[in-house]
Amino acid sequence: MHRRIPGIAAALGLAMALAVAPPALAGSKTPVSVELPPPDPAYASLDVSKNYRIGPLDKLDINVFQVDELKTEVQVDASGNISLPLLGDLVAAGKTTTELAAEIASRLDAKYLKSPQVTVMVKEAESQKVTVGGAVIQPGVYEIKGRTTLLQAVALARGADRVADLKHVTVFRMVNGQRYVATVDMRQIQNGKVADPEIYGDDLVMVGTSGFKSTLREVTGVAPLLSFVPLIR
């Protein structure tokens, strides 16, 4: 499922107007290799498995073995918190089900129960969206569920179009309240030379054209709101 964006070019213009190019980009003839850290918990991608990070609006089943009174279904609120009997408010977003279960057990053990056995399951994971634009066949906003990689995100937009410059595929992401950006050479991913990076909810993926790199240079220093994280190998 997706929603077309008539103003996708305007969205790119806004994103680029906020960008700061990394020092390694200026004057470099080789692809800049950068990677982004994981996003804020609110933007975690959906993979309902042992590694899944709970997100806002997820629905959880919480069970305390042999204590039916504490069995409950809760929904994570927009701030990433849940409210439980006896314990009150807890931060759930950004934690795995195992981590949250361990925290609940620890708090119950401290005041109410001896070595409680707690299980947490994700009953419903709120689907999240990624924006894919630039030189793709069908720009738009797409729902993602489960682990989604960059190649898969571009495939949701029916792939790159004829004028795409796969050397310069850019990902914008919110990390610690700041918008970060990384430039990726998608050809190296396709050839198996580098790993296919994971894409998260609320990421913006822009597939460049032949003038994309020069456009990125032109906006350097306009508004230093984006940070770059060089990948050190």
LONU-889158 format. One record per residue (C-alpha): x, y, z; residue in one letter. Coordinates in steps of 0.1 Angstrom, whole numbers, plus 5000, padded with zeros to 4 digits. Layout:
<palums>
XYZA ...
</palums>
This chain:
<palums>
500050005000M 501250354992H 500150704988R 501450914959R 503151234967I 502451504941P 504951734958G 507751484962I 510151724945A 509251994970A 509851744999A 513251674985L 513952044982G 513052095018L 515251805029A 518151925009M 517752285021A 518452145056L 521451935046A 525151975055V 527551775033A 530251575051P 533851705048P 534851395028A 532351475001L 533851804989A 536351744961G 536151364965S 535851144934K 535150824953T 531750734969P 531450855005V 530750565027S 528650665057V 526250475079E 523450595102L 522950485138P 519550335146P 516750585149P 514950715180D 512750435195P 509650595181A 510950515146Y 511950155151A 511149925121S 508749645125L 510049295130D 507949105155V 510648865167S 513048845196K 514949135182N 511849355176Y 511949685194R 508549785207I 507150105193G 504350355201P 500750225196L 501849865196D 499549635215K 501149405240L 499949085259D 501649075293I 501348755314N 502648675349V 502748305354F 500048175378Q 498948535386V 495848585365D 495148925381E 498249065365L 497548925330K 496749225308T 496649365273E 497949715270V 498649955242Q 501850155241V 500950525241D 502250785217A 505050865241S 506250505243G 504850425278N 502550165292I 500650155325S 500449835345L 498649735377P 500849775408L 503749925388L 502250225372G 503950375341D 506950215324L 508850295292V 508150025267A 509250185234A 512750085222G 512849765243K 512549405231T 509849195246T 512549015266T 513949335280E 510549465290L 509549135306A 512749135326A 512149495339E 508549405349I 509749095367A 512449295385S 509949555397R 507449295408L 510249095426D 511349405445A 507949465461K 505249205454Y 506348865441L 509248625445K 510948555412S 507948605390P 507948465355Q 506848735331V 506248705294T 505548985269V 504248935234M 503449185207V 499849125198K 499649405172E 502549605157A 501549945144E 502649965108S 505050245099Q 505850425067K 508850515047V 509050785020T 510750684988V 511350964962G 513751094936G 514550894905A 512250604912V 509350484890I 506550544916Q 507550794943P 505350774974G 504850685011V 504950315017Y 503950095046E 506749865060I 506249565082K 509049345093G 512749415087R 513049625056T 516349705038T 517249985014L 516949764983L 513449654995Q 512450015001A 513450114966V 511649814952A 508449924969L 508650234946A 508949994916R 512650044914G 514950314901A 514050484868D 516250544837R 517850864850V 518750734884A 522250764897D 522550464920L 525950584933K 524050854953H 521150714972V 520450915003T 518750825035V 517451085060F 516650965096R 515851115130M 518451015157V 518351165191N 516151445180G 518351535151Q 517951455114R 520851255101Y 521751165065V 523850905048A 524850865011T 524950514999V 526250354966D 523450114959M 525449944931R 527849814958Q 524949664977I 523549504946Q 527049354939N 527249214974G 530249434983K 528549615012V 525649515034A 522149625026D 521349875053P 518149855073E 515450115067I 513150235096Y 509750395099G 509850765090D 513050735070D 513250935038L 514950755009V 515950964979M 517450814947V 519651064931G 520151174895T 523251284877S 523051634893G 522251504928F 525751514942K 526351874930S 523051974945T 524151834978L 527352034976R 525552354968E 523452345000V 526452285023T 526452525052G 522952665045V 521452535078A 523552295099P 520652075111L 521951745096L 524851545110S 526851295091F 528350985107V 531450855088P 531750475086L 535250385098I 536450045086R 
</palums>
